[in-house]
Amino acid sequence: QVQFVESGGGVVQPGGSLRLSCVASGSLFTSASMGWYRQAPGKQRDLVARITRSGIRNYPDSVKGRFTISRDNTKNTVSLQMNSLKPEDTAIYFCNTKPPIRVYWGQGTQVTVSS
């Protein structure tokens, strides 16, 4: 059974940084592209970073240059380094495969950017 567990969220001031981690159980991880997604209150869940199994990365313009996704296939982890955070980055952050598989959504980790 595949499960993703996210951690590392918190409250940070604008301009600050956070590093999110996602630990994956199951054998799917090493063969899948992985993504970090976020969902703000009242909004849809959006992709903020993707990394293929070979390490190719993609970001939307809203986070490009500020967020960096990485993965460690030996530890079944995918991380998201977030720098220069803005209030509009406030959301619950999730990891999942890319494209996402509905039954794999975890609880996510809350990121709040506020002064």
Phi and psi restraints in degrees (range 20) as a CNS / XPLOR table:
assign (resid 1 and name C) (resid 2 and name N)
       (resid 2 and name CA) (resid 2 and name C) 1.0 -88.9 20.0 2
assign (resid 2 and name N) (resid 2 and name CA)
       (resid 2 and name C) (resid 3 and name N) 1.0 138.1 20.0 2
assign (resid 2 and name C) (resid 3 and name N)
       (resid 3 and name CA) (resid 3 and name C) 1.0 -145.5 20.0 2
assign (resid 3 and name N) (resid 3 and name CA)
       (resid 3 and name C) (resid 4 and name N) 1.0 139.0 20.0 2
assign (resid 3 and name C) (resid 4 and name N)
       (resid 4 and name CA) (resid 4 and name C) 1.0 -116.0 20.0 2
assign (resid 4 and name N) (resid 4 and name CA)
       (resid 4 and name C) (resid 5 and name N) 1.0 132.2 20.0 2
assign (resid 4 and name C) (resid 5 and name N)
       (resid 5 and name CA) (resid 5 and name C) 1.0 -124.0 20.0 2
assign (resid 5 and name N) (resid 5 and name CA)
       (resid 5 and name C) (resid 6 and name N) 1.0 116.6 20.0 2
assign (resid 5 and name C) (resid 6 and name N)
       (resid 6 and name CA) (resid 6 and name C) 1.0 -96.2 20.0 2
assign (resid 6 and name N) (resid 6 and name CA)
       (resid 6 and name C) (resid 7 and name N) 1.0 150.2 20.0 2
assign (resid 6 and name C) (resid 7 and name N)
       (resid 7 and name CA) (resid 7 and name C) 1.0 -155.3 20.0 2
assign (resid 7 and name N) (resid 7 and name CA)
       (resid 7 and name C) (resid 8 and name N) 1.0 168.5 20.0 2
assign (resid 7 and name C) (resid 8 and name N)
       (resid 8 and name CA) (resid 8 and name C) 1.0 106.9 20.0 2
assign (resid 8 and name N) (resid 8 and name CA)
       (resid 8 and name C) (resid 9 and name N) 1.0 -4.0 20.0 2
assign (resid 8 and name C) (resid 9 and name N)
       (resid 9 and name CA) (resid 9 and name C) 1.0 -71.0 20.0 2
assign (resid 9 and name N) (resid 9 and name CA)
       (resid 9 and name C) (resid 10 and name N) 1.0 174.4 20.0 2
assign (resid 9 and name C) (resid 10 and name N)
       (resid 10 and name CA) (resid 10 and name C) 1.0 168.5 20.0 2
assign (resid 10 and name N) (resid 10 and name CA)
       (resid 10 and name C) (resid 11 and name N) 1.0 -167.7 20.0 2
assign (resid 10 and name C) (resid 11 and name N)
       (resid 11 and name CA) (resid 11 and name C) 1.0 -105.6 20.0 2
assign (resid 11 and name N) (resid 11 and name CA)
       (resid 11 and name C) (resid 12 and name N) 1.0 131.2 20.0 2
assign (resid 11 and name C) (resid 12 and name N)
       (resid 12 and name CA) (resid 12 and name C) 1.0 -142.3 20.0 2
assign (resid 12 and name N) (resid 12 and name CA)
       (resid 12 and name C) (resid 13 and name N) 1.0 150.4 20.0 2
assign (resid 12 and name C) (resid 13 and name N)
       (resid 13 and name CA) (resid 13 and name C) 1.0 -78.2 20.0 2
assign (resid 13 and name N) (resid 13 and name CA)
       (resid 13 and name C) (resid 14 and name N) 1.0 156.0 20.0 2
assign (resid 13 and name C) (resid 14 and name N)
       (resid 14 and name CA) (resid 14 and name C) 1.0 -53.7 20.0 2
assign (resid 14 and name N) (resid 14 and name CA)
       (resid 14 and name C) (resid 15 and name N) 1.0 136.9 20.0 2
assign (resid 14 and name C) (resid 15 and name N)
       (resid 15 and name CA) (resid 15 and name C) 1.0 91.3 20.0 2
assign (resid 15 and name N) (resid 15 and name CA)
       (resid 15 and name C) (resid 16 and name N) 1.0 -10.0 20.0 2
assign (resid 15 and name C) (resid 16 and name N)
       (resid 16 and name CA) (resid 16 and name C) 1.0 -81.8 20.0 2
assign (resid 16 and name N) (resid 16 and name CA)
       (resid 16 and name C) (resid 17 and name N) 1.0 -176.3 20.0 2
assign (resid 16 and name C) (resid 17 and name N)
       (resid 17 and name CA) (resid 17 and name C) 1.0 -132.2 20.0 2
assign (resid 17 and name N) (resid 17 and name CA)
       (resid 17 and name C) (resid 18 and name N) 1.0 153.3 20.0 2
assign (resid 17 and name C) (resid 18 and name N)
       (resid 18 and name CA) (resid 18 and name C) 1.0 -144.9 20.0 2
assign (resid 18 and name N) (resid 18 and name CA)
       (resid 18 and name C) (resid 19 and name N) 1.0 154.1 20.0 2
assign (resid 18 and name C) (resid 19 and name N)
       (resid 19 and name CA) (resid 19 and name C) 1.0 -124.9 20.0 2
assign (resid 19 and name N) (resid 19 and name CA)
       (resid 19 and name C) (resid 20 and name N) 1.0 119.4 20.0 2
assign (resid 19 and name C) (resid 20 and name N)
       (resid 20 and name CA) (resid 20 and name C) 1.0 -97.2 20.0 2
assign (resid 20 and name N) (resid 20 and name CA)
       (resid 20 and name C) (resid 21 and name N) 1.0 147.3 20.0 2
assign (resid 20 and name C) (resid 21 and name N)
       (resid 21 and name CA) (resid 21 and name C) 1.0 -129.4 20.0 2
assign (resid 21 and name N) (resid 21 and name CA)
       (resid 21 and name C) (resid 22 and name N) 1.0 149.9 20.0 2
assign (resid 21 and name C) (resid 22 and name N)
       (resid 22 and name CA) (resid 22 and name C) 1.0 -136.5 20.0 2
assign (resid 22 and name N) (resid 22 and name CA)
       (resid 22 and name C) (resid 23 and name N) 1.0 123.7 20.0 2
assign (resid 22 and name C) (resid 23 and name N)
       (resid 23 and name CA) (resid 23 and name C) 1.0 -104.5 20.0 2
assign (resid 23 and name N) (resid 23 and name CA)
       (resid 23 and name C) (resid 24 and name N) 1.0 130.2 20.0 2
assign (resid 23 and name C) (resid 24 and name N)
       (resid 24 and name CA) (resid 24 and name C) 1.0 -110.2 20.0 2
assign (resid 24 and name N) (resid 24 and name CA)
       (resid 24 and name C) (resid 25 and name N) 1.0 133.6 20.0 2
assign (resid 24 and name C) (resid 25 and name N)
       (resid 25 and name CA) (resid 25 and name C) 1.0 -102.3 20.0 2
assign (resid 25 and name N) (resid 25 and name CA)
       (resid 25 and name C) (resid 26 and name N) 1.0 161.0 20.0 2
assign (resid 25 and name C) (resid 26 and name N)
       (resid 26 and name CA) (resid 26 and name C) 1.0 94.2 20.0 2
assign (resid 26 and name N) (resid 26 and name CA)
       (resid 26 and name C) (resid 27 and name N) 1.0 171.5 20.0 2
assign (resid 26 and name C) (resid 27 and name N)
       (resid 27 and name CA) (resid 27 and name C) 1.0 -94.8 20.0 2
assign (resid 27 and name N) (resid 27 and name CA)
       (resid 27 and name C) (resid 28 and name N) 1.0 2.0 20.0 2
assign (resid 27 and name C) (resid 28 and name N)
       (resid 28 and name CA) (resid 28 and name C) 1.0 -73.4 20.0 2
assign (resid 28 and name N) (resid 28 and name CA)
       (resid 28 and name C) (resid 29 and name N) 1.0 -29.6 20.0 2
assign (resid 28 and name C) (resid 29 and name N)
       (resid 29 and name CA) (resid 29 and name C) 1.0 -55.1 20.0 2
assign (resid 29 and name N) (resid 29 and name CA)
       (resid 29 and name C) (resid 30 and name N) 1.0 -51.6 20.0 2
assign (resid 29 and name C) (resid 30 and name N)
       (resid 30 and name CA) (resid 30 and name C) 1.0 -67.2 20.0 2
assign (resid 30 and name N) (resid 30 and name CA)
       (resid 30 and name C) (resid 31 and name N) 1.0 -18.8 20.0 2
assign (resid 30 and name C) (resid 31 and name N)
       (resid 31 and name CA) (resid 31 and name C) 1.0 -101.2 20.0 2
assign (resid 31 and name N) (resid 31 and name CA)
       (resid 31 and name C) (resid 32 and name N) 1.0 -0.6 20.0 2
assign (resid 31 and name C) (resid 32 and name N)
       (resid 32 and name CA) (resid 32 and name C) 1.0 -112.8 20.0 2
assign (resid 32 and name N) (resid 32 and name CA)
       (resid 32 and name C) (resid 33 and name N) 1.0 146.5 20.0 2
assign (resid 32 and name C) (resid 33 and name N)
       (resid 33 and name CA) (resid 33 and name C) 1.0 -71.4 20.0 2
assign (resid 33 and name N) (resid 33 and name CA)
       (resid 33 and name C) (resid 34 and name N) 1.0 142.7 20.0 2
assign (resid 33 and name C) (resid 34 and name N)
       (resid 34 and name CA) (resid 34 and name C) 1.0 -119.6 20.0 2
assign (resid 34 and name N) (resid 34 and name CA)
       (resid 34 and name C) (resid 35 and name N) 1.0 152.3 20.0 2
assign (resid 34 and name C) (resid 35 and name N)
       (resid 35 and name CA) (resid 35 and name C) 1.0 -138.3 20.0 2
assign (resid 35 and name N) (resid 35 and name CA)
       (resid 35 and name C) (resid 36 and name N) 1.0 152.1 20.0 2
assign (resid 35 and name C) (resid 36 and name N)
       (resid 36 and name CA) (resid 36 and name C) 1.0 -104.8 20.0 2
assign (resid 36 and name N) (resid 36 and name CA)
       (resid 36 and name C) (resid 37 and name N) 1.0 134.9 20.0 2
assign (resid 36 and name C) (resid 37 and name N)
       (resid 37 and name CA) (resid 37 and name C) 1.0 -126.2 20.0 2
assign (resid 37 and name N) (resid 37 and name CA)
       (resid 37 and name C) (resid 38 and name N) 1.0 161.0 20.0 2
assign (resid 37 and name C) (resid 38 and name N)
       (resid 38 and name CA) (resid 38 and name C) 1.0 -143.1 20.0 2
assign (resid 38 and name N) (resid 38 and name CA)
       (resid 38 and name C) (resid 39 and name N) 1.0 153.0 20.0 2
assign (resid 38 and name C) (resid 39 and name N)
       (resid 39 and name CA) (resid 39 and name C) 1.0 -138.8 20.0 2
assign (resid 39 and name N) (resid 39 and name CA)
       (resid 39 and name C) (resid 40 and name N) 1.0 116.9 20.0 2
assign (resid 39 and name C) (resid 40 and name N)
       (resid 40 and name CA) (resid 40 and name C) 1.0 -89.6 20.0 2
assign (resid 40 and name N) (resid 40 and name CA)
       (resid 40 and name C) (resid 41 and name N) 1.0 157.9 20.0 2
assign (resid 40 and name C) (resid 41 and name N)
       (resid 41 and name CA) (resid 41 and name C) 1.0 -54.7 20.0 2
assign (resid 41 and name N) (resid 41 and name CA)
       (resid 41 and name C) (resid 42 and name N) 1.0 129.2 20.0 2
assign (resid 41 and name C) (resid 42 and name N)
       (resid 42 and name CA) (resid 42 and name C) 1.0 76.7 20.0 2
assign (resid 42 and name N) (resid 42 and name CA)
       (resid 42 and name C) (resid 43 and name N) 1.0 6.4 20.0 2
assign (resid 42 and name C) (resid 43 and name N)
       (resid 43 and name CA) (resid 43 and name C) 1.0 -121.9 20.0 2
assign (resid 43 and name N) (resid 43 and name CA)
       (resid 43 and name C) (resid 44 and name N) 1.0 165.9 20.0 2
assign (resid 43 and name C) (resid 44 and name N)
       (resid 44 and name CA) (resid 44 and name C) 1.0 -78.0 20.0 2
assign (resid 44 and name N) (resid 44 and name CA)
       (resid 44 and name C) (resid 45 and name N) 1.0 162.9 20.0 2
assign (resid 44 and name C) (resid 45 and name N)
       (resid 45 and name CA) (resid 45 and name C) 1.0 -82.2 20.0 2
assign (resid 45 and name N) (resid 45 and name CA)
       (resid 45 and name C) (resid 46 and name N) 1.0 125.5 20.0 2
assign (resid 45 and name C) (resid 46 and name N)
       (resid 46 and name CA) (resid 46 and name C) 1.0 -119.3 20.0 2
assign (resid 46 and name N) (resid 46 and name CA)
       (resid 46 and name C) (resid 47 and name N) 1.0 150.3 20.0 2
assign (resid 46 and name C) (resid 47 and name N)
       (resid 47 and name CA) (resid 47 and name C) 1.0 -77.4 20.0 2
assign (resid 47 and name N) (resid 47 and name CA)
       (resid 47 and name C) (resid 48 and name N) 1.0 133.2 20.0 2
assign (resid 47 and name C) (resid 48 and name N)
       (resid 48 and name CA) (resid 48 and name C) 1.0 -116.0 20.0 2
assign (resid 48 and name N) (resid 48 and name CA)
       (resid 48 and name C) (resid 49 and name N) 1.0 -14.4 20.0 2
assign (resid 48 and name C) (resid 49 and name N)
       (resid 49 and name CA) (resid 49 and name C) 1.0 -165.0 20.0 2
assign (resid 49 and name N) (resid 49 and name CA)
       (resid 49 and name C) (resid 50 and name N) 1.0 145.7 20.0 2
assign (resid 49 and name C) (resid 50 and name N)
       (resid 50 and name CA) (resid 50 and name C) 1.0 -136.5 20.0 2
assign (resid 50 and name N) (resid 50 and name CA)
       (resid 50 and name C) (resid 51 and name N) 1.0 144.4 20.0 2
assign (resid 50 and name C) (resid 51 and name N)
       (resid 51 and name CA) (resid 51 and name C) 1.0 -138.7 20.0 2
assign (resid 51 and name N) (resid 51 and name CA)
       (resid 51 and name C) (resid 52 and name N) 1.0 129.1 20.0 2
assign (resid 51 and name C) (resid 52 and name N)
       (resid 52 and name CA) (resid 52 and name C) 1.0 -78.2 20.0 2
assign (resid 52 and name N) (resid 52 and name CA)
       (resid 52 and name C) (resid 53 and name N) 1.0 172.5 20.0 2
assign (resid 52 and name C) (resid 53 and name N)
       (resid 53 and name CA) (resid 53 and name C) 1.0 -65.8 20.0 2
assign (resid 53 and name N) (resid 53 and name CA)
       (resid 53 and name C) (resid 54 and name N) 1.0 -22.0 20.0 2
assign (resid 53 and name C) (resid 54 and name N)
       (resid 54 and name CA) (resid 54 and name C) 1.0 -93.5 20.0 2
assign (resid 54 and name N) (resid 54 and name CA)
       (resid 54 and name C) (resid 55 and name N) 1.0 -1.9 20.0 2
assign (resid 54 and name C) (resid 55 and name N)
       (resid 55 and name CA) (resid 55 and name C) 1.0 101.1 20.0 2
assign (resid 55 and name N) (resid 55 and name CA)
       (resid 55 and name C) (resid 56 and name N) 1.0 7.4 20.0 2
assign (resid 55 and name C) (resid 56 and name N)
       (resid 56 and name CA) (resid 56 and name C) 1.0 -74.6 20.0 2
assign (resid 56 and name N) (resid 56 and name CA)
       (resid 56 and name C) (resid 57 and name N) 1.0 131.6 20.0 2
assign (resid 56 and name C) (resid 57 and name N)
       (resid 57 and name CA) (resid 57 and name C) 1.0 -112.9 20.0 2
assign (resid 57 and name N) (resid 57 and name CA)
       (resid 57 and name C) (resid 58 and name N) 1.0 146.3 20.0 2
assign (resid 57 and name C) (resid 58 and name N)
       (resid 58 and name CA) (resid 58 and name C) 1.0 -140.7 20.0 2
assign (resid 58 and name N) (resid 58 and name CA)
       (resid 58 and name C) (resid 59 and name N) 1.0 145.3 20.0 2
assign (resid 58 and name C) (resid 59 and name N)
       (resid 59 and name CA) (resid 59 and name C) 1.0 -140.4 20.0 2
assign (resid 59 and name N) (resid 59 and name CA)
       (resid 59 and name C) (resid 60 and name N) 1.0 149.8 20.0 2
assign (resid 59 and name C) (resid 60 and name N)
       (resid 60 and name CA) (resid 60 and name C) 1.0 -75.8 20.0 2
assign (resid 60 and name N) (resid 60 and name CA)
       (resid 60 and name C) (resid 61 and name N) 1.0 162.7 20.0 2
assign (resid 60 and name C) (resid 61 and name N)
       (resid 61 and name CA) (resid 61 and name C) 1.0 -60.3 20.0 2
assign (resid 61 and name N) (resid 61 and name CA)
       (resid 61 and name C) (resid 62 and name N) 1.0 -28.5 20.0 2
assign (resid 61 and name C) (resid 62 and name N)
       (resid 62 and name CA) (resid 62 and name C) 1.0 -64.2 20.0 2
assign (resid 62 and name N) (resid 62 and name CA)
       (resid 62 and name C) (resid 63 and name N) 1.0 -23.6 20.0 2
assign (resid 62 and name C) (resid 63 and name N)
       (resid 63 and name CA) (resid 63 and name C) 1.0 -123.6 20.0 2
assign (resid 63 and name N) (resid 63 and name CA)
       (resid 63 and name C) (resid 64 and name N) 1.0 -5.2 20.0 2
assign (resid 63 and name C) (resid 64 and name N)
       (resid 64 and name CA) (resid 64 and name C) 1.0 -58.6 20.0 2
assign (resid 64 and name N) (resid 64 and name CA)
       (resid 64 and name C) (resid 65 and name N) 1.0 132.6 20.0 2
assign (resid 64 and name C) (resid 65 and name N)
       (resid 65 and name CA) (resid 65 and name C) 1.0 88.6 20.0 2
assign (resid 65 and name N) (resid 65 and name CA)
       (resid 65 and name C) (resid 66 and name N) 1.0 -11.9 20.0 2
assign (resid 65 and name C) (resid 66 and name N)
       (resid 66 and name CA) (resid 66 and name C) 1.0 -115.2 20.0 2
assign (resid 66 and name N) (resid 66 and name CA)
       (resid 66 and name C) (resid 67 and name N) 1.0 -33.0 20.0 2
assign (resid 66 and name C) (resid 67 and name N)
       (resid 67 and name CA) (resid 67 and name C) 1.0 -108.1 20.0 2
assign (resid 67 and name N) (resid 67 and name CA)
       (resid 67 and name C) (resid 68 and name N) 1.0 144.4 20.0 2
assign (resid 67 and name C) (resid 68 and name N)
       (resid 68 and name CA) (resid 68 and name C) 1.0 -135.0 20.0 2
assign (resid 68 and name N) (resid 68 and name CA)
       (resid 68 and name C) (resid 69 and name N) 1.0 124.0 20.0 2
assign (resid 68 and name C) (resid 69 and name N)
       (resid 69 and name CA) (resid 69 and name C) 1.0 -99.0 20.0 2
assign (resid 69 and name N) (resid 69 and name CA)
       (resid 69 and name C) (resid 70 and name N) 1.0 143.5 20.0 2
assign (resid 69 and name C) (resid 70 and name N)
       (resid 70 and name CA) (resid 70 and name C) 1.0 -145.5 20.0 2
assign (resid 70 and name N) (resid 70 and name CA)
       (resid 70 and name C) (resid 71 and name N) 1.0 162.9 20.0 2
assign (resid 70 and name C) (resid 71 and name N)
       (resid 71 and name CA) (resid 71 and name C) 1.0 -143.2 20.0 2
assign (resid 71 and name N) (resid 71 and name CA)
       (resid 71 and name C) (resid 72 and name N) 1.0 150.7 20.0 2
assign (resid 71 and name C) (resid 72 and name N)
       (resid 72 and name CA) (resid 72 and name C) 1.0 -125.9 20.0 2
assign (resid 72 and name N) (resid 72 and name CA)
       (resid 72 and name C) (resid 73 and name N) 1.0 101.8 20.0 2
assign (resid 72 and name C) (resid 73 and name N)
       (resid 73 and name CA) (resid 73 and name C) 1.0 -69.4 20.0 2
assign (resid 73 and name N) (resid 73 and name CA)
       (resid 73 and name C) (resid 74 and name N) 1.0 -19.8 20.0 2
assign (resid 73 and name C) (resid 74 and name N)
       (resid 74 and name CA) (resid 74 and name C) 1.0 -77.2 20.0 2
assign (resid 74 and name N) (resid 74 and name CA)
       (resid 74 and name C) (resid 75 and name N) 1.0 -22.2 20.0 2
assign (resid 74 and name C) (resid 75 and name N)
       (resid 75 and name CA) (resid 75 and name C) 1.0 -113.6 20.0 2
assign (resid 75 and name N) (resid 75 and name CA)
       (resid 75 and name C) (resid 76 and name N) 1.0 3.9 20.0 2
assign (resid 75 and name C) (resid 76 and name N)
       (resid 76 and name CA) (resid 76 and name C) 1.0 53.3 20.0 2
assign (resid 76 and name N) (resid 76 and name CA)
       (resid 76 and name C) (resid 77 and name N) 1.0 45.3 20.0 2
assign (resid 76 and name C) (resid 77 and name N)
       (resid 77 and name CA) (resid 77 and name C) 1.0 -126.2 20.0 2
assign (resid 77 and name N) (resid 77 and name CA)
       (resid 77 and name C) (resid 78 and name N) 1.0 148.9 20.0 2
assign (resid 77 and name C) (resid 78 and name N)
       (resid 78 and name CA) (resid 78 and name C) 1.0 -131.9 20.0 2
assign (resid 78 and name N) (resid 78 and name CA)
       (resid 78 and name C) (resid 79 and name N) 1.0 135.3 20.0 2
assign (resid 78 and name C) (resid 79 and name N)
       (resid 79 and name CA) (resid 79 and name C) 1.0 -122.1 20.0 2
assign (resid 79 and name N) (resid 79 and name CA)
       (resid 79 and name C) (resid 80 and name N) 1.0 159.9 20.0 2
assign (resid 79 and name C) (resid 80 and name N)
       (resid 80 and name CA) (resid 80 and name C) 1.0 -136.4 20.0 2
assign (resid 80 and name N) (resid 80 and name CA)
       (resid 80 and name C) (resid 81 and name N) 1.0 110.6 20.0 2
assign (resid 80 and name C) (resid 81 and name N)
       (resid 81 and name CA) (resid 81 and name C) 1.0 -88.8 20.0 2
assign (resid 81 and name N) (resid 81 and name CA)
       (resid 81 and name C) (resid 82 and name N) 1.0 122.2 20.0 2
assign (resid 81 and name C) (resid 82 and name N)
       (resid 82 and name CA) (resid 82 and name C) 1.0 -118.2 20.0 2
assign (resid 82 and name N) (resid 82 and name CA)
       (resid 82 and name C) (resid 83 and name N) 1.0 118.7 20.0 2
assign (resid 82 and name C) (resid 83 and name N)
       (resid 83 and name CA) (resid 83 and name C) 1.0 -117.1 20.0 2
assign (resid 83 and name N) (resid 83 and name CA)
       (resid 83 and name C) (resid 84 and name N) 1.0 164.6 20.0 2
assign (resid 83 and name C) (resid 84 and name N)
       (resid 84 and name CA) (resid 84 and name C) 1.0 49.5 20.0 2
assign (resid 84 and name N) (resid 84 and name CA)
       (resid 84 and name C) (resid 85 and name N) 1.0 48.4 20.0 2
assign (resid 84 and name C) (resid 85 and name N)
       (resid 85 and name CA) (resid 85 and name C) 1.0 -66.0 20.0 2
assign (resid 85 and name N) (resid 85 and name CA)
       (resid 85 and name C) (resid 86 and name N) 1.0 146.3 20.0 2
assign (resid 85 and name C) (resid 86 and name N)
       (resid 86 and name CA) (resid 86 and name C) 1.0 -120.9 20.0 2
assign (resid 86 and name N) (resid 86 and name CA)
       (resid 86 and name C) (resid 87 and name N) 1.0 157.4 20.0 2
assign (resid 86 and name C) (resid 87 and name N)
       (resid 87 and name CA) (resid 87 and name C) 1.0 -54.7 20.0 2
assign (resid 87 and name N) (resid 87 and name CA)
       (resid 87 and name C) (resid 88 and name N) 1.0 -33.2 20.0 2
assign (resid 87 and name C) (resid 88 and name N)
       (resid 88 and name CA) (resid 88 and name C) 1.0 -72.2 20.0 2
assign (resid 88 and name N) (resid 88 and name CA)
       (resid 88 and name C) (resid 89 and name N) 1.0 -5.9 20.0 2
assign (resid 88 and name C) (resid 89 and name N)
       (resid 89 and name CA) (resid 89 and name C) 1.0 -83.1 20.0 2
assign (resid 89 and name N) (resid 89 and name CA)
       (resid 89 and name C) (resid 90 and name N) 1.0 -5.9 20.0 2
assign (resid 89 and name C) (resid 90 and name N)
       (resid 90 and name CA) (resid 90 and name C) 1.0 -62.3 20.0 2
assign (resid 90 and name N) (resid 90 and name CA)
       (resid 90 and name C) (resid 91 and name N) 1.0 124.4 20.0 2
assign (resid 90 and name C) (resid 91 and name N)
       (resid 91 and name CA) (resid 91 and name C) 1.0 -179.1 20.0 2
assign (resid 91 and name N) (resid 91 and name CA)
       (resid 91 and name C) (resid 92 and name N) 1.0 172.6 20.0 2
assign (resid 91 and name C) (resid 92 and name N)
       (resid 92 and name CA) (resid 92 and name C) 1.0 -91.1 20.0 2
assign (resid 92 and name N) (resid 92 and name CA)
       (resid 92 and name C) (resid 93 and name N) 1.0 131.9 20.0 2
assign (resid 92 and name C) (resid 93 and name N)
       (resid 93 and name CA) (resid 93 and name C) 1.0 -107.4 20.0 2
assign (resid 93 and name N) (resid 93 and name CA)
       (resid 93 and name C) (resid 94 and name N) 1.0 135.2 20.0 2
assign (resid 93 and name C) (resid 94 and name N)
       (resid 94 and name CA) (resid 94 and name C) 1.0 -127.9 20.0 2
assign (resid 94 and name N) (resid 94 and name CA)
       (resid 94 and name C) (resid 95 and name N) 1.0 153.2 20.0 2
assign (resid 94 and name C) (resid 95 and name N)
       (resid 95 and name CA) (resid 95 and name C) 1.0 -114.4 20.0 2
assign (resid 95 and name N) (resid 95 and name CA)
       (resid 95 and name C) (resid 96 and name N) 1.0 153.3 20.0 2
assign (resid 95 and name C) (resid 96 and name N)
       (resid 96 and name CA) (resid 96 and name C) 1.0 -167.9 20.0 2
assign (resid 96 and name N) (resid 96 and name CA)
       (resid 96 and name C) (resid 97 and name N) 1.0 174.6 20.0 2
assign (resid 96 and name C) (resid 97 and name N)
       (resid 97 and name CA) (resid 97 and name C) 1.0 -68.8 20.0 2
assign (resid 97 and name N) (resid 97 and name CA)
       (resid 97 and name C) (resid 98 and name N) 1.0 166.9 20.0 2
assign (resid 97 and name C) (resid 98 and name N)
       (resid 98 and name CA) (resid 98 and name C) 1.0 -126.9 20.0 2
assign (resid 98 and name N) (resid 98 and name CA)
       (resid 98 and name C) (resid 99 and name N) 1.0 109.9 20.0 2
assign (resid 98 and name C) (resid 99 and name N)
       (resid 99 and name CA) (resid 99 and name C) 1.0 -69.2 20.0 2
assign (resid 99 and name N) (resid 99 and name CA)
       (resid 99 and name C) (resid 100 and name N) 1.0 157.7 20.0 2
assign (resid 99 and name C) (resid 100 and name N)
       (resid 100 and name CA) (resid 100 and name C) 1.0 -73.3 20.0 2
assign (resid 100 and name N) (resid 100 and name CA)
       (resid 100 and name C) (resid 101 and name N) 1.0 150.9 20.0 2
assign (resid 100 and name C) (resid 101 and name N)
       (resid 101 and name CA) (resid 101 and name C) 1.0 -110.1 20.0 2
assign (resid 101 and name N) (resid 101 and name CA)
       (resid 101 and name C) (resid 102 and name N) 1.0 121.4 20.0 2
assign (resid 101 and name C) (resid 102 and name N)
       (resid 102 and name CA) (resid 102 and name C) 1.0 -53.7 20.0 2
assign (resid 102 and name N) (resid 102 and name CA)
       (resid 102 and name C) (resid 103 and name N) 1.0 -43.7 20.0 2
assign (resid 102 and name C) (resid 103 and name N)
       (resid 103 and name CA) (resid 103 and name C) 1.0 -73.0 20.0 2
assign (resid 103 and name N) (resid 103 and name CA)
       (resid 103 and name C) (resid 104 and name N) 1.0 -7.5 20.0 2
assign (resid 103 and name C) (resid 104 and name N)
       (resid 104 and name CA) (resid 104 and name C) 1.0 -93.5 20.0 2
assign (resid 104 and name N) (resid 104 and name CA)
       (resid 104 and name C) (resid 105 and name N) 1.0 -4.4 20.0 2
assign (resid 104 and name C) (resid 105 and name N)
       (resid 105 and name CA) (resid 105 and name C) 1.0 -62.0 20.0 2
assign (resid 105 and name N) (resid 105 and name CA)
       (resid 105 and name C) (resid 106 and name N) 1.0 131.0 20.0 2
assign (resid 105 and name C) (resid 106 and name N)
       (resid 106 and name CA) (resid 106 and name C) 1.0 -97.1 20.0 2
assign (resid 106 and name N) (resid 106 and name CA)
       (resid 106 and name C) (resid 107 and name N) 1.0 -161.1 20.0 2
assign (resid 106 and name C) (resid 107 and name N)
       (resid 107 and name CA) (resid 107 and name C) 1.0 -80.7 20.0 2
assign (resid 107 and name N) (resid 107 and name CA)
       (resid 107 and name C) (resid 108 and name N) 1.0 -20.8 20.0 2
assign (resid 107 and name C) (resid 108 and name N)
       (resid 108 and name CA) (resid 108 and name C) 1.0 78.2 20.0 2
assign (resid 108 and name N) (resid 108 and name CA)
       (resid 108 and name C) (resid 109 and name N) 1.0 177.0 20.0 2
assign (resid 108 and name C) (resid 109 and name N)
       (resid 109 and name CA) (resid 109 and name C) 1.0 -135.3 20.0 2
assign (resid 109 and name N) (resid 109 and name CA)
       (resid 109 and name C) (resid 110 and name N) 1.0 133.0 20.0 2
assign (resid 109 and name C) (resid 110 and name N)
       (resid 110 and name CA) (resid 110 and name C) 1.0 -81.1 20.0 2
assign (resid 110 and name N) (resid 110 and name CA)
       (resid 110 and name C) (resid 111 and name N) 1.0 131.3 20.0 2
assign (resid 110 and name C) (resid 111 and name N)
       (resid 111 and name CA) (resid 111 and name C) 1.0 -118.8 20.0 2
assign (resid 111 and name N) (resid 111 and name CA)
       (resid 111 and name C) (resid 112 and name N) 1.0 124.0 20.0 2
assign (resid 111 and name C) (resid 112 and name N)
       (resid 112 and name CA) (resid 112 and name C) 1.0 -124.1 20.0 2
assign (resid 112 and name N) (resid 112 and name CA)
       (resid 112 and name C) (resid 113 and name N) 1.0 123.0 20.0 2
assign (resid 112 and name C) (resid 113 and name N)
       (resid 113 and name CA) (resid 113 and name C) 1.0 -111.4 20.0 2
assign (resid 113 and name N) (resid 113 and name CA)
       (resid 113 and name C) (resid 114 and name N) 1.0 110.6 20.0 2
assign (resid 113 and name C) (resid 114 and name N)
       (resid 114 and name CA) (resid 114 and name C) 1.0 -155.6 20.0 2
assign (resid 114 and name N) (resid 114 and name CA)
       (resid 114 and name C) (resid 115 and name N) 1.0 145.4 20.0 2
